[in-house]
Amino acid sequence: MTPLMRTTGPAAGRSIRRVLGRIGVGITAVVAVVTTLVSAATVWLVLTRPLAVADAFGKKQVAEVVQALAGLMVSLLRGLVSYL
C-alpha cells in the first residue's frame, strides 16, 4: 500500500480515478469535435474555392488557407449561435 493510499484510503483513490476519467473523456470529446469541424471546413473550402486553395499551396502561402478556414469557422459559429 502506498503512503498516499494509507492517508486517504482506497475509496479516495477510486474517486480520483473516476474524476480523472471523466475529465479525460471530456477532453477527448472536445478534441474530436474540433477536429471534425476543421476537417469539414477544409473539405468545404476545397470544394467551394479549389483554385484559390491550389494556388495558395502552390505558392507555399498556407497562411491564406488558414485565414480562409478561420473565416469559415467564425461564420459557422455565428450561424450556430444565431440558430440557438
N, C-alpha and C positions, 0 to 999 in steps of 0.2 A: 504494500500500500504506500502510495506517495505521501509526502508530508502535506501537500495541499489537500488531498482527499481525507487525511486524518482530521484536519481543521474544519473542513467544510462539509464533509460527509458525502456518501455516494449519490444521494439524491441531488445535491447541488451540482455535481459533475454531470449528471444526466440532463439537468435543466440548462446548463451552459451549452452542452452539445446541441440541445434542441433549439435554443435561440440562435446559435451559430448556423445550424442547418437551415433555419427559416431565412436568415439574412443571406445565406449563400443562394438559396432558391430565388429570392427576390432580385439579387444582383444578376443572376443568370437570366431571369426573365427580362429585365431591363436591357441587358446586352443583346438578347435575342430580338427584342422589338426594334431597337435602334439599328441593328444590322439589317433586319428585314426592310425597314424604311429606307435606309441608304441604298440598298441594292435595288429596291423597286424604283427609287428616284433615278438611279443610274440607268436602268433599263429604259425608263420613260424618256430620259434625256437623249439617249442614243436613238430611240425610235422617233422622237419629235424633231431633233436637230442633229441628224447624223453628220452632215458636212461640217458643222461647227465643232463637233466633238473630234472628228477625224483630223481636221485642220489643227486643232489645239494640241492633240497628241503628236501629230506630225512635226509641229514646230517645237515640241517639248515644252509647251506652255500649259502645264497641268493646272496652274492657278486659275485659268479661265474656266476650266471644267469644275473645279472645286467651288468657284464663285457661283456658277450656274446651279450647281447642286444645292448650295446654301440658299440661294434664292428660291429654288423649288421647294426646299424643306420649309422655309418660312411661309410661303404661300399655302403649303399643305397644312401647316399648323394653324394659320389664320382661318382657313376654311373649316378645320375641325373645331376650333374654338367658337366660331360663329354658329356652327351647327349645334353645339351643346348649349 
